[in-house]
Amino acid sequence: MNDTLKTFTPLAWRNLWRNSRRTAITLIVVSVGLWSILFFNSFLNAWIQSGKETALGLLTGSGQIHAQGYMDDPSVEKLMAPPNPALTAALNAQGVKDWTTRLALPGVVQSEYKTLPVNIVGVDPDAERRISTIPGRVSEGRYLTGPEDDGIVLGLHLAERLKTGLGRRVIMMSQNTDGTLAEQSFDVVGLFDADQGTEDFYAFTGRRAAQLFVGLNDEIAQIVITLPENGDLEATFQTFRDAAPELDTRTWKQLNLLLASTDTYMGMFIFIWLGVVFALMAIGIINTQLMAVFERTQEFGLLRALGMKPRLVLLMVTIESALLIGAGVLLGAVLGVLTIWSLSGGIDLSSFARAMDMLQSGEIIYLKYHADGIVLFSLLIWVLGIVVALWPARRASQCSPVEAMTRKT
């Protein structure tokens, strides 16, 4: 078998270039198809990762812990005490990057001109800087200085709707612990820039200031956790459930179903694109290979007449297809790697800023190499291409010597 391959491989390579135009067309079809798959795979992975980092970095984190029923009714009656020693030990474990506590309650914000609904979020500013990107998004004024800071940080769009601004005072209203309406004025100390949904519905003040505002002691609404990028999400959050089974512990996939669905189905989209591209490639490969077989009918008939067995004709044509598709795959892989490398500094999508805000995605997408994806898709295209080319090869092996000799050229 080795001697046969040594004999047929150089012969098959020379046969490919007997019609250089047809060979070039097939190479272009295969290489462009693989290039598009590698590029879109890298782009989609980068886009999904950017959207995930943006959405989770604002408020959600890797997951959160609440009192039972709080997610259905986020009121002062559904709060919880600070984490107990067992939960604190789990939160401080090695697999956890960071965590913080917040008080988040529905309320109303009122300016001189307008009254709007808002989520009042009391935070520990130092911990928030490690957990959330909101502190770094303050575009005017300052962020909060401590849990007792009773200033308020509003979103730019919310401030615009309220017709208020930095240094002005707004009235915050929410339910008190005794069921009455808590009402207090807050100075606007900062304005942050995020997606419109976050800007419109969240206002931040110090956690202790928010607790005093509604008559609480040390009760909190949520514990927000972030994990390392390669952290084991489900296993880590199971330790939190074991440490505090009476609480409602959810990962980001349970808190943000839209993002979780996008993360799942966008990963499948590349295989749909692979199917579409390969279907188009298969048409081109079959067409060119069938034409090659038809044009070489007399050649195959002569080889059969000289005693070459059908399986050897099949092997020779298959080797030609393997070499041709392999060269196209190699060219496509090189083009894909070069394209990803040239764009690894980031694709600026700031001209689509509004759309990026709606999708909660970053304005710059950073493409990265995925060696496993490059190898996987290259092998898939090569193997499937050879399988498709077996039909023309089989047609060549079944060529009758008598029919080939009598066929007019």
Secondary structure, 3 states (H helix, E strand, C coil): CHHHHHHHHHHHHHHHHHHHHHHHHHHHHHHHHHHHHHHHHHHHHHHHHHHHHHHHHHHHCCEEEEECCCCCCCCHHHCECCCCHHHHHHHCCCCCCEEEEEEEEEEEEECCCCEEEEEEEEECHHHHHHHCCCHHHEEEECCCCCCCCCCEEEEHHHHHHHCCCCCCEEEEEEECCCCCEEEEEEEEEEEECCCHHHHHHEEEEEHHHHHHHCCCCCCECEEEEECCCCCCHHHHHHHHHHHCCCEEEEEHHHHCHHHHHHHHHHHHHHHHHHHHHHHHHHHHHHHHHHHHHHHCHHHHHHHHHCCCCHHHHHHHHHHHHHHHHHHHHHHHHHHHHHHHHHCCCCEECHHHHHHHHHCCCCCEECCCCCHHHHHHHHHHHHHHHHHHHHHHHHHHHCCCHHHHHHCCC
